[in-house]
Amino acid sequence: MRMSRAEFMKWPNKVITLMGMSGVGKTTLASMLPNDTWFHYSADYRIGTRYLREPILDNIKRQAMEQPFLRDLVLSDSLSFRTNITFHHLKPIATFLGKIGDPARGGISQEEFIRRQRLHRQAEINAVRDVAAFIDKARNLYGRTHFLNDTGGSVCELGDAEIWDELAAHSLIVYLRADKDMEEMLIQRAKADPKPLYYDEEFLAASLATYLAEQGLASTDEMEPDDFVQWVFPRLIAHRRPLYERIAEKYGYTVDARLVQDVRSEQDVLELIGAALEE
């Protein structure tokens, strides 16, 4: 969706899609928008509570059944399981994705890792396709005037023109672009606390081949899971950057993510986006 700054400011029912790497400020901007007038749609929340709910619970049960005491309780239906996924607490999704590598060091096999990655990809596609229906629901069921679509960091990997055509038809797409310093901060954060991630399958295959060759390893079962995440993260940023830029160039607008730190209110959010439209 294209519009001028004046058109955006006067838009009576604003619909904004935010995209960018995890950690650049999408959720920070969302927190500045009042809940009584804005509907906050989180793709990650939708993925965890709708499309990956059963696989996530199955994974928890599988872990529980490795303990003899809990195994008997699970098999006799003496236990029930639920996840407490919120917009700010998405750890069950991360634990489901897991990290590829040596099972003895907390990793999972390449075959199982790819299976989970494919489930996540389809779940993210479904969550993005749900946006239009939730825009209508936000207005007509929940009575919210405006709508914010907070996408996951891997949304740029979907590579489906129909999805982006639909998002652009319903919303103003805004890319929060990290500069080199912010990218380095994200890299250092990933090194200090390596987290499970989604990877495009071709990117993953090429990265694994390079990593195994560099480390002199015969298979992913010999890999240290955290070490691979730390090694691959800078490459993931470099891989995703042009994907985001192409989407923003074709469908939307770009905002310097560093400016998010100066935002204190809803009006600041609107002014930040309005300035990008003006440029």
C-alpha positions as CSV (number, residue, x, y, z in Angstrom):
1,M,0.0,0.0,0.0
2,R,1.3,3.4,-1.0
3,M,0.2,6.7,0.4
4,S,1.5,10.2,1.3
5,R,2.3,11.3,4.8
6,A,-0.9,13.4,4.9
7,E,-3.0,10.5,3.7
8,F,-1.5,8.3,6.4
9,M,-2.1,10.7,9.2
10,K,-5.8,11.2,8.1
11,W,-6.3,7.4,7.5
12,P,-9.3,6.7,9.8
13,N,-8.6,2.9,10.1
14,K,-4.8,2.5,10.1
15,V,-3.4,-0.9,9.3
16,I,0.4,-1.3,9.7
17,T,2.6,-4.3,9.0
18,L,6.0,-4.1,10.8
19,M,8.9,-6.3,9.6
20,G,12.5,-6.6,10.5
21,M,15.0,-8.9,12.4
22,S,14.0,-9.9,15.9
23,G,15.3,-7.3,18.3
24,V,15.1,-4.2,16.1
25,G,12.1,-2.7,17.9
26,K,8.9,-4.1,16.4
27,T,7.4,-5.0,19.7
28,T,8.7,-1.8,21.3
29,L,6.7,0.2,18.8
30,A,3.7,-2.0,19.3
31,S,3.8,-1.3,23.1
32,M,3.4,2.4,22.4
33,L,0.0,1.9,20.7
34,P,-2.9,2.0,23.1
35,N,-4.8,-1.3,23.4
36,D,-8.2,0.3,23.5
37,T,-7.9,1.6,19.9
38,W,-5.2,-0.7,18.4
39,F,-5.5,-4.4,17.7
40,H,-2.0,-6.0,18.1
41,Y,-1.7,-9.1,15.9
42,S,1.4,-11.1,16.6
43,A,2.3,-13.7,13.9
44,D,4.5,-15.6,16.4
45,Y,1.6,-15.7,19.0
46,R,-0.7,-17.0,16.3
47,I,1.8,-19.6,15.2
48,G,2.2,-20.9,18.8
49,T,-1.4,-20.8,19.9
50,R,-3.0,-22.0,16.7
51,Y,-0.8,-23.7,14.1
52,L,2.0,-25.3,16.2
53,R,-0.1,-25.8,19.3
54,E,-0.4,-29.6,18.9
55,P,3.3,-30.2,17.8
56,I,4.5,-28.1,20.7
57,L,2.5,-30.1,23.2
58,D,3.6,-33.3,21.6
59,N,7.2,-32.3,22.1
60,I,6.6,-31.5,25.7
61,K,4.9,-34.9,26.3
62,R,7.8,-36.6,24.5
63,Q,10.3,-34.9,26.8
64,A,8.2,-35.8,29.9
65,M,8.0,-39.5,28.9
66,E,11.8,-39.8,29.0
67,Q,11.4,-39.7,32.8
68,P,10.1,-43.0,34.0
69,F,8.0,-41.4,36.8
70,L,6.3,-39.0,34.4
71,R,6.0,-41.6,31.6
72,D,3.5,-43.7,33.5
73,L,1.4,-40.7,34.3
74,V,1.4,-39.5,30.7
75,L,0.4,-42.9,29.3
76,S,-2.4,-43.3,31.8
77,D,-3.7,-39.8,31.0
78,S,-3.1,-38.7,34.6
79,L,-1.4,-35.5,33.4
80,S,-2.6,-32.7,31.2
81,F,-0.4,-30.2,29.4
82,R,-0.8,-26.6,28.3
83,T,1.4,-23.8,27.3
84,N,1.3,-20.2,28.5
85,I,2.3,-18.5,25.3
86,T,1.9,-14.7,25.3
87,F,3.1,-11.9,23.0
88,H,6.2,-11.5,25.2
89,H,6.7,-15.1,26.2
90,L,7.2,-17.4,23.2
91,K,9.6,-19.9,24.6
92,P,7.5,-22.9,23.8
93,I,7.9,-22.2,20.1
94,A,11.7,-21.9,20.5
95,T,11.9,-25.2,22.5
96,F,9.9,-26.9,19.7
97,L,12.2,-25.6,17.0
98,G,15.2,-26.7,18.9
99,K,18.8,-26.6,17.8
100,I,20.4,-28.9,15.3
101,G,23.4,-30.9,16.6
102,D,24.6,-33.6,19.0
103,P,21.6,-35.1,20.9
104,A,23.9,-35.7,23.9
105,R,24.5,-31.9,24.1
106,G,20.8,-30.9,23.7
107,G,20.7,-31.0,19.9
108,I,18.3,-32.8,17.6
109,S,18.9,-34.8,14.5
110,Q,19.0,-33.1,11.0
111,E,16.0,-35.0,9.9
112,E,13.9,-34.0,12.9
113,F,15.2,-30.5,12.8
114,I,14.1,-30.1,9.1
115,R,10.7,-31.6,9.9
116,R,10.1,-29.0,12.6
117,Q,11.4,-26.2,10.3
118,R,8.9,-27.1,7.6
119,L,6.1,-27.2,10.1
120,H,7.1,-23.7,11.3
121,R,7.3,-22.4,7.7
122,Q,3.8,-23.6,6.9
123,A,2.5,-22.2,10.2
124,E,4.0,-18.8,9.5
125,I,2.4,-18.8,6.0
126,N,-0.9,-19.6,7.5
127,A,-0.5,-16.9,10.2
128,V,0.2,-14.3,7.6
129,R,-2.7,-15.3,5.5
130,D,-4.9,-14.9,8.6
131,V,-4.2,-11.1,8.8
132,A,-7.0,-10.0,6.5
133,A,-9.6,-11.9,8.5
134,F,-8.2,-10.5,11.8
135,I,-8.4,-7.0,10.4
136,D,-12.1,-7.4,9.9
137,K,-12.5,-9.2,13.3
138,A,-10.6,-6.4,15.1
139,R,-13.0,-3.8,13.8
140,N,-16.3,-5.7,13.9
141,L,-15.9,-7.9,16.9
142,Y,-13.4,-6.2,19.1
143,G,-14.2,-2.6,18.2
144,R,-10.6,-1.5,17.6
145,T,-10.1,1.4,15.2
146,H,-6.6,0.5,14.1
147,F,-4.6,-2.6,13.4
148,L,-0.9,-3.5,13.9
149,N,0.6,-6.7,12.3
150,D,3.8,-7.5,14.2
151,T,5.6,-10.1,11.9
152,G,8.2,-12.6,13.0
153,G,11.8,-12.1,12.0
154,S,11.7,-14.9,9.4
155,V,8.7,-13.5,7.5
156,C,11.1,-12.3,4.7
157,E,12.0,-16.0,4.1
158,L,8.5,-17.0,2.9
159,G,9.2,-16.0,-0.7
160,D,5.6,-16.0,-1.7
161,A,4.6,-13.0,-3.9
162,E,0.9,-13.7,-3.3
163,I,1.3,-13.3,0.4
164,W,3.1,-10.0,0.0
165,D,0.5,-8.8,-2.6
166,E,-2.2,-9.5,-0.1
167,L,-0.4,-7.9,2.9
168,A,0.3,-4.8,0.7
169,A,-3.4,-4.6,-0.3
170,H,-4.5,-4.5,3.3
171,S,-1.7,-2.7,5.1
172,L,1.1,-0.2,5.0
173,I,4.3,-2.2,5.2
174,V,7.1,-0.7,7.2
175,Y,10.6,-2.2,7.4
176,L,12.7,-1.4,10.5
177,R,16.2,-1.5,9.1
178,A,19.1,-2.2,11.4
179,D,22.4,-0.4,10.7
180,K,25.8,-2.0,11.0
181,D,26.1,-1.1,14.7
182,M,22.7,-2.6,15.6
183,E,23.4,-5.7,13.5
184,E,26.6,-6.2,15.5
185,M,24.6,-5.7,18.7
186,L,22.2,-8.4,17.6
187,I,25.2,-10.7,16.7
188,Q,26.7,-10.2,20.1
189,R,23.4,-10.9,21.8
190,A,23.1,-14.2,19.8
191,K,26.6,-15.2,20.8
192,A,25.8,-14.6,24.5
193,D,22.4,-16.3,24.4
194,P,22.1,-18.5,21.2
195,K,18.4,-19.2,20.6
196,P,16.6,-21.6,18.3
197,L,15.8,-20.0,14.9
198,Y,14.0,-20.7,11.7
199,Y,16.2,-21.0,8.5
200,D,15.3,-21.1,4.9
201,E,15.9,-24.7,3.8
202,E,18.4,-23.9,1.0
203,F,20.3,-21.4,3.3
204,L,20.4,-24.1,6.0
205,A,21.8,-26.8,3.7
206,A,24.5,-24.5,2.4
207,S,25.4,-23.3,5.9
208,L,25.6,-26.8,7.3
209,A,27.9,-27.9,4.5
210,T,30.2,-25.0,5.1
211,Y,30.2,-25.4,8.9
212,L,30.9,-29.1,8.8
213,A,33.7,-28.7,6.3
214,E,35.3,-25.9,8.4
215,Q,35.0,-27.9,11.6
216,G,36.1,-31.2,10.1
217,L,32.9,-32.9,11.2
218,A,31.3,-35.9,9.4
219,S,27.6,-35.1,10.3
220,T,25.4,-32.8,12.2
221,D,25.2,-35.2,15.1
222,E,28.8,-34.2,15.9
223,M,28.0,-30.5,16.0
224,E,27.8,-28.5,19.2
225,P,24.3,-27.0,18.9
226,D,25.0,-23.5,20.4
227,D,28.2,-23.2,18.5
228,F,26.4,-23.6,15.2
229,V,23.8,-21.0,16.1
230,Q,26.6,-18.5,17.1
231,W,28.5,-19.3,13.9
232,V,25.5,-19.0,11.5
233,F,23.8,-15.9,13.0
234,P,26.0,-13.3,11.3
235,R,25.4,-15.1,8.0
236,L,21.7,-15.2,8.6
237,I,21.6,-11.4,9.0
238,A,23.5,-11.0,5.8
239,H,21.2,-13.4,4.1
240,R,18.0,-11.7,5.3
241,R,19.0,-8.1,4.8
242,P,18.6,-8.0,1.0
243,L,15.3,-10.0,1.3
244,Y,13.9,-7.3,3.6
245,E,15.2,-4.5,1.4
246,R,13.6,-6.0,-1.8
247,I,10.2,-6.4,0.0
248,A,10.4,-2.8,1.3
249,E,11.3,-1.4,-2.0
250,K,8.5,-3.1,-3.8
251,Y,5.7,-2.9,-1.3
252,G,6.5,-0.5,1.5
253,Y,8.7,1.9,3.3
254,T,11.9,1.8,5.4
255,V,12.5,3.3,8.9
256,D,15.9,3.5,10.6
257,A,15.5,1.1,13.5
258,R,17.8,3.3,15.7
259,L,15.0,5.9,15.7
260,V,12.8,3.5,17.7
261,Q,14.7,4.4,20.9
262,D,13.3,7.9,20.8
263,V,9.7,6.8,20.5
264,R,7.6,7.5,23.6
265,S,4.0,7.6,22.5
266,E,1.5,6.7,19.9
267,Q,2.0,10.1,18.2
268,D,5.7,9.4,18.1
269,V,5.1,6.1,16.3
270,L,2.8,7.8,13.7
271,E,5.3,10.6,13.2
272,L,8.2,8.1,12.7
273,I,6.2,6.3,10.0
274,G,4.9,9.5,8.5
275,A,8.5,10.8,8.0
276,A,9.4,7.6,6.1
277,L,6.4,8.1,3.8
278,E,7.5,11.7,3.2
279,E,11.0,10.5,2.1
